[in-house]
Amino acid sequence: MSVSPDPSAVSASGAAPGEGAFDRSVPGAPTDGGGTASGENDPAAPRPQLPLSTQLTRFVLTGGLSAVVDYGLLVAGMAFGLGYSAAKAISWVFGTITAYAINSRWTFNSTGRKGAFAAVVVLYLTTFAVQVGTFTLIYPLFEAWWGSGVASFAGFVIAQGLATTVNFIVQRTFIFR
């Protein structure tokens, strides 16, 4: 036995309650398409933060992909005759855009808050300075102890690790909260 909706319950759009994009049974109450005014599918509504372990895993994977983009464009730029500074500047920009595009949505579940990209660029410039500054401070000490090969690798890992940690904490706590 089929039950048809009560004709008096049909909304202004001609759809039964819960069937249209807007349910006029409560005047002015937009719905999520399921008949509720919860706003669950509102793209501008804040999304819940993912667990820390999920965010860390996604952040590392995104960082790896962004590094491939950065390094690949660096090598390609130099192969096409760009100087190493120009090639690095271009590759860094595209690596940063890649990291932002993926991290903002996938890692931090962001809805695209205004100003987030600018904040990330400022953060990346800051962590770039942290990375270069840290390397510059520790490299001479490490070189004296272990030689240039070990010093450059150890200095890179420590400086990159510090910058990445700051980057993750600031993005998770302030930019994509």
N, C-alpha and C positions, 0 to 999 in steps of 0.2 A: 504494500500500500504506500503510495507516494503522497507526501504532504507538500502542498505548494504554499509559498509564503503568503502571509496575510497581505492583501493589496494595500491596506492602510499602512503597512510597515515599509513600503517601498520608499527609498530616499528620493531626494530632488533630482538625482542623476538618473533615476529610473531603475537603479539596482537595489536589490534587497540589502538590508543592513549587513555590513561586513563584506560585501561583494565589490564595492567600488573603491576608488582611491580616497574618497571622502564620504564619510557617513554623516548625512545631514540630520539623523535622528537626534543628535545633540548639536544644535546650531553652532557653527563655527569651529567644530572639533575635527581637525584632520585626523585621519586614522592611518595605521600602518598597512592597510589593505586587509587586515584581519578583523576589522570591526572595532578595534580598540583605539583609544586616543593616547596610547602609551608612548608613541614616538620611537619605538624600538628600531625601526628601519630608517630613521631620519639620518641622512648622511652627515649632518652637522653635529649630531649628538655625540658626546664623548663616548669612546669605547672603553671597556674595562682593560686594565693593564694586564699583559700576559705575565706568567710566572717568570721569575728571575732566570731560572735555568733555561727556559725557552728563549728568552731574550738574549742571553749570553751566547747560546748556540747559534742563533740566527745572526747575531752581530759578528761573530767570528766567520761564519760562512759568507756573509755579505762583504766583510773586509777582505776575504780571500779573492772573491770575484772582482771587487773594486781594485785590488792590487794588480790583478791580471789585466784589467782595462788600462790602468795607469801605466804599467810596465810595457804592455803591448803597444800602446800609443807612443810611449817614449822611444822604443826601438824603431817603430815605423817612422816616426818623425825624423829621427836621426838618419835612417836609411834613405829617406827622401831629401836629405840635405839640410834639414834644420839644425841649427846649433844645439848643443846639449841643454843650454838654459831655456831656450825657446821651446824645445821639444818637451822638457820637463814641466814647464809652466802649463802648456796645453794638456799634457797627459794628466797632471794633477787636477786641473779643472774638471776634466771628464771623469776621472776617478772619484772626485768629490761629488759630482752630480749623480753618478751611479750609486755611491754609498747613501746619499740622502734619499734618492728615489726609492731604494729598496728598504733601507732602515726605517724611514718614516712610516711606511704602510705595513710592511711585513714584520719587522722586528719590534717596533714600538706601537703598532696598532693605531697609528694616528689618523685623524680625519682631515688633516691638511690645514691646521691652524695657521692663520695669517702670521707672517713674520718668522715662521719656523725655518724656512730655507735660509733667510738672512742670519738668523741666530746660529745655524749650523755652520755657515761660511765663516762667521766670526770665531766660532769655537774651533774650527779646523785651522784657521790662521793662528789662533792662540796655541793650539797643540802642536802646530808646525814649529812655532817658536820654542815651545817646551822641548820638543824633540831635538832640534838643532842645538839649543842651549845646553841640554843635558849631555849630548854627544860631545860638544865642544869642551865641556868641563871635565868629563871623565876620560876621554880618549888619551890625552897626554900621560895621565897617571897609569892607565892600562898599558900604554905603549912602553913605558919605562919598565913595567913589570914583566910583560909577556911578548913584546914585539908588536909590529904593526898589524900582522894578520889576525891574531887573536884579539888584539885591541879593537880593531874595526868591527869584527863580528860581535864581540861582547858589548861594545859601546852601542852598536846598532840595536841589538836585542833589548838592552836596558832602556835606551831612549824610546824605542818604538813601544815597548811594554808600558812605560810610564805614560806616554802620550795616548795610547789606546785606552788605558784604564781611566784617565781623566775624561777622554772623549765619551766613553760609555756612561760613566757616572753622570756627567753633565747632561747628556741627551736623555737618559732615563729619568733623572730627577727634575730637571728644569724645562727642557725643550719639549719632550714628548710625554709629559706626565698625564 
